[in-house]
């Protein structure tokens, strides 16, 4: 079971320009503002801007489904036919993320806090 999509990452080519657009869209300044990542927290949602697609090599937006047990969910998804693109890893503060692909290559992000 998931607790829904609460995190969406967007690859950007110009972090400063993208930050201005998303600050205007969301009506707030970012809570995380670093050269490698800008993140906004609004209404229980997290919107992240990743320059150059980041270490994930994103070429399009990626939604993260929040789960209680990332290892169990990754095992369940792979048993159902998904393939692991990026195994679960800690991205700071105990937050774990993994990226999988469905049979058509669409990316699925899973996140455990």
DOTOR-197898 format. One record per residue (C-alpha): residue in three letters; y, z, x. Coordinates in pm, 1 decimal, padded with zeros to 6 digits. Each point is the difference from the previous one (the first is absolute). Example, Ala and Ser with C-alpha at 12.3 -4.5 7.8 and 13.67 -1.06 7.14 Angstrom:
BEGIN
<r Ala, <-00450.0, 00780.0, 01230.0>>
<r Ser, <00344.0, -00066.0, 00137.0>>
//
This chain:
BEGIN
<r Unk, <00000.0, 00000.0, 00000.0>>
<r Unk, <00352.6, -00072.9, 00118.1>>
<r Unk, <00326.6, 00166.2, -00084.9>>
<r Unk, <00174.0, -00337.4, -00024.3>>
<r Unk, <00214.3, -00225.7, 00211.7>>
<r Unk, <00273.5, 00214.0, 00147.1>>
<r Unk, <00070.9, -00179.9, 00327.9>>
<r Unk, <00098.6, -00362.2, 00060.6>>
<r Unk, <00076.4, -00142.1, 00344.4>>
<r Unk, <00206.7, -00314.2, 00049.3>>
<r Unk, <00000.7, -00196.8, 00327.1>>
<r Unk, <00356.1, -00092.4, 00098.4>>
<r Unk, <00150.8, -00222.7, 00266.4>>
<r Unk, <00337.5, 00178.8, 00017.6>>
<r Unk, <-00029.7, 00374.3, -00055.5>>
<r Unk, <00375.4, 00065.4, -00031.4>>
<r Unk, <00051.0, -00270.9, -00262.9>>
<r Unk, <-00309.5, 00105.7, -00195.8>>
<r Unk, <00105.7, 00366.4, 00014.1>>
<r Unk, <00335.9, -00087.3, -00158.2>>
<r Unk, <-00167.9, -00197.8, -00280.3>>
<r Unk, <-00255.1, 00271.3, -00082.8>>
<r Unk, <00264.1, 00276.3, 00019.3>>
<r Unk, <00202.0, -00194.6, -00257.5>>
<r Unk, <-00307.4, -00064.9, -00215.9>>
<r Unk, <-00122.7, 00359.9, 00005.9>>
<r Unk, <00341.7, 00166.3, -00005.0>>
<r Unk, <-00069.4, 00226.7, 00296.1>>
<r Unk, <-00007.2, 00005.6, 00377.6>>
<r Unk, <-00338.3, 00004.8, 00176.8>>
<r Unk, <-00173.2, 00330.3, 00072.2>>
<r Unk, <-00162.1, -00150.4, 00311.0>>
<r Unk, <00218.4, -00224.0, 00214.0>>
<r Unk, <-00150.3, -00104.6, 00332.9>>
<r Unk, <-00007.9, -00328.1, 00193.9>>
<r Unk, <-00369.9, -00041.7, -00089.3>>
<r Unk, <00010.3, 00108.2, -00367.2>>
<r Unk, <00243.6, 00070.5, -00282.4>>
<r Unk, <-00125.9, 00191.5, -00302.5>>
<r Unk, <00151.7, 00083.3, -00337.6>>
<r Unk, <-00134.8, 00265.5, -00239.4>>
<r Unk, <00111.6, -00056.8, -00359.6>>
<r Unk, <-00146.6, 00131.0, -00326.3>>
<r Unk, <-00337.2, 00086.6, 00153.6>>
<r Unk, <-00028.4, -00338.1, 00172.8>>
<r Unk, <00025.4, -00084.6, 00370.2>>
<r Unk, <00138.6, -00337.7, 00107.1>>
<r Unk, <-00041.2, -00079.3, 00369.0>>
<r Unk, <00153.9, -00277.1, 00209.5>>
<r Unk, <-00206.1, -00108.1, 00300.2>>
<r Unk, <00170.3, -00225.8, 00256.2>>
<r Unk, <-00211.5, -00298.2, 00102.2>>
<r Unk, <-00284.7, 00117.9, -00220.7>>
<r Unk, <-00059.8, 00303.6, 00222.0>>
<r Unk, <-00332.0, 00082.1, 00163.3>>
<r Unk, <-00179.0, -00114.6, -00317.0>>
<r Unk, <00134.1, -00353.1, 00053.9>>
<r Unk, <00110.6, -00018.2, -00363.8>>
<r Unk, <00107.8, -00340.7, -00125.2>>
<r Unk, <00059.6, 00114.5, -00359.0>>
<r Unk, <00062.7, 00324.6, -00185.1>>
<r Unk, <-00285.9, 00249.6, -00005.4>>
<r Unk, <-00051.8, 00259.0, -00273.5>>
<r Unk, <-00180.6, 00320.8, 00090.5>>
<r Unk, <-00223.1, 00175.0, -00252.5>>
<r Unk, <00011.4, 00374.1, 00053.2>>
<r Unk, <-00344.9, 00160.1, 00011.8>>
<r Unk, <-00137.1, 00349.1, 00046.8>>
<r Unk, <-00273.7, -00097.2, 00252.0>>
<r Unk, <00076.9, -00310.1, 00204.7>>
<r Unk, <-00339.1, -00020.4, 00174.6>>
<r Unk, <-00185.6, 00016.5, -00331.1>>
<r Unk, <00228.4, -00263.2, -00154.9>>
<r Unk, <-00036.9, -00234.9, 00298.9>>
<r Unk, <-00379.7, 00037.9, -00023.8>>
<r Unk, <00010.5, -00067.6, -00374.6>>
<r Unk, <00216.3, -00308.4, 00044.0>>
<r Unk, <-00211.9, -00145.2, 00281.1>>
<r Unk, <-00316.0, 00059.6, -00203.5>>
<r Unk, <00165.4, -00197.1, -00279.7>>
<r Unk, <00076.8, -00294.8, 00231.2>>
<r Unk, <00332.3, 00075.7, 00170.4>>
<r Unk, <00033.4, -00030.7, 00377.7>>
<r Unk, <00187.1, 00242.1, 00223.4>>
<r Unk, <00301.4, -00155.1, 00173.7>>
<r Unk, <00138.1, 00324.8, 00143.0>>
<r Unk, <-00215.0, 00314.2, -00004.4>>
<r Unk, <00145.8, 00331.2, -00110.5>>
<r Unk, <00247.2, 00135.6, 00250.9>>
<r Unk, <00255.0, 00278.7, 00011.9>>
<r Unk, <00354.0, -00140.3, -00014.6>>
<r Unk, <00167.0, 00337.3, 00041.3>>
<r Unk, <00014.7, 00330.3, -00177.8>>
<r Unk, <-00366.4, -00018.8, -00098.2>>
<r Unk, <00054.6, -00312.5, -00213.1>>
<r Unk, <-00299.3, -00234.1, 00025.2>>
<r Unk, <00016.9, -00370.0, -00084.5>>
<r Unk, <-00255.2, -00280.6, -00002.6>>
<r Unk, <00022.7, -00367.5, -00089.8>>
<r Unk, <-00279.6, -00202.3, -00156.7>>
<r Unk, <-00029.6, -00351.9, -00137.3>>
<r Unk, <-00158.1, -00102.6, -00328.7>>
<r Unk, <-00240.6, -00297.6, -00002.8>>
<r Unk, <00296.2, -00240.3, -00030.0>>
<r Unk, <00186.9, 00151.2, 00295.7>>
<r Unk, <00256.3, 00193.7, -00204.8>>
<r Unk, <00096.5, 00319.9, 00179.1>>
<r Unk, <-00065.0, 00343.2, -00149.4>>
<r Unk, <00164.0, 00304.3, 00154.8>>
<r Unk, <-00137.1, 00350.9, -00048.2>>
<r Unk, <00187.2, 00314.9, 00098.6>>
<r Unk, <-00094.5, 00367.5, 00015.0>>
<r Unk, <00251.6, 00279.9, 00050.3>>
//
